[in-house]
């Protein structure tokens, strides 16, 4: 027992082609490719829509605040260092 060799994979491939036929396998491949392409397009569209609205970005730039940071202070920062 162990992993399958190249000849075992070729035999499995021939059996799959005989059972399903090349036309049906081609259609499955085309449908799978279309699904992956649609998924990538959806991800790309979501990335462009994400983020704060343009007005908030412009206000932050004008005020000199970076978008990716937030000003936070902990209790240790507020204590008197004496």
C-alpha positions as CSV (number, residue, x, y, z in Angstrom):
1,X,0.0,0.0,0.0
2,X,1.1,3.6,-0.4
3,X,0.8,6.3,-2.9
4,X,-0.4,5.6,-6.4
5,X,2.2,5.6,-9.2
6,X,1.8,7.3,-12.6
7,X,0.4,4.1,-14.3
8,X,-2.3,3.9,-11.7
9,X,-3.4,7.5,-12.3
10,X,-3.4,6.9,-16.1
11,X,-5.6,3.8,-15.6
12,X,-8.0,5.8,-13.4
13,X,-8.1,8.6,-16.1
14,X,-8.9,6.1,-18.8
15,X,-11.7,4.6,-16.8
16,X,-13.2,8.1,-16.0
17,X,-13.1,9.0,-19.7
18,X,-14.8,5.8,-20.6
19,X,-17.5,6.2,-18.0
20,X,-18.3,9.9,-18.5
21,X,-17.2,10.5,-22.1
22,X,-15.1,13.4,-23.4
23,X,-18.0,15.7,-24.1
24,X,-19.4,15.6,-20.6
25,X,-15.9,16.0,-19.1
26,X,-15.3,19.0,-21.4
27,X,-18.6,20.6,-20.2
28,X,-17.6,20.1,-16.6
29,X,-14.2,21.7,-17.2
30,X,-15.8,24.7,-19.0
31,X,-18.4,25.1,-16.2
32,X,-15.7,24.9,-13.5
33,X,-13.6,27.5,-15.4
34,X,-16.6,29.9,-15.7
35,X,-17.3,29.5,-12.0
36,X,-13.6,30.3,-11.0
37,X,-13.6,33.3,-13.4
38,X,-16.9,34.6,-11.9
39,X,-15.5,34.1,-8.3
40,X,-12.4,36.1,-9.2
41,X,-14.4,38.9,-10.7
42,X,-16.6,39.0,-7.6
43,X,-13.6,39.2,-5.3
44,X,-12.1,42.0,-7.4
45,X,-15.4,43.9,-7.4
46,X,-15.7,43.6,-3.6
47,X,-12.1,45.0,-3.2
48,X,-12.9,48.1,-5.1
49,X,-16.1,48.8,-3.1
50,X,-14.4,48.2,0.3
51,X,-12.9,51.0,2.3
52,X,-14.2,54.3,3.6
53,X,-16.1,56.6,1.4
54,X,-14.1,59.2,-0.6
55,X,-15.3,62.1,1.5
56,X,-13.9,60.5,4.7
57,X,-10.6,59.8,3.1
58,X,-10.3,63.4,1.9
59,X,-11.2,64.8,5.3
60,X,-8.6,62.5,6.9
61,X,-5.9,63.7,4.5
62,X,-6.8,67.4,5.1
63,X,-6.7,66.9,8.8
64,X,-3.3,65.1,8.6
65,X,-4.7,61.8,10.0
66,X,-3.5,58.6,8.5
67,X,-6.3,56.2,7.5
68,X,-4.7,53.1,8.8
69,X,-3.9,54.3,12.4
70,X,-6.1,55.2,15.3
71,X,-5.0,57.3,18.2
72,X,-5.3,55.2,21.3
73,X,-3.8,55.7,24.7
74,X,-3.5,53.1,27.4
75,X,-3.7,53.7,31.1
76,X,0.1,53.4,31.3
77,X,0.5,56.2,28.8
78,X,-1.7,58.5,30.8
79,X,0.2,58.1,34.1
80,X,2.5,60.7,35.3
81,X,6.1,59.5,34.7
82,X,7.4,60.9,38.1
